[in-house]
Amino acid sequence: MLATTICEETELIAEIGDAEDALDLSRRLARENDVTRAVAVRRTVSSGVLDRAALRQLGLDIAEEATRQQMAAQRSFAAITRAMTNGDDVLARAAREAMRLF
């Protein structure tokens, strides 16, 4: 499941959902082998009561993690493209064009 989808669902559940909605999200995440997040969502439910603040914080943490990963990927892409631009072959020209676009 995409991080944006998880963030949207956690926010929605925290606002108007209940413990069963959170458990359902946890089960779906587990089915998709996102066990770490499934456990984190499951931990926001205790004795059938949803901890809305914890679920909201979890959504924020997932969004921050996704942002960090995206920024790291952009830096890596830029570094690789810069390295490829040295030279005057076809790959170097393609890399220079890619750098211009991104």
C-alpha angles and dihedrals in degrees: 000000000000118000091237091055092049091049092050092048094047090051092048093047091046090053105041108356133093139221093279091056090053091048090050090052089049092053092048091051091049091051088054090051093248089132098157093057092039090057092045091053091045090054090061088070119072125172090346093306122117118224098216095186092053091048091050090050090049090054090050091049091051091049091050091049091050091049092051091050092049092050091048090051091050091050091048092049091049092049093049092047092048090052091049094051092071106102137028104260129113094270092052092051091048090049091051089051091049091051090053091054096046 
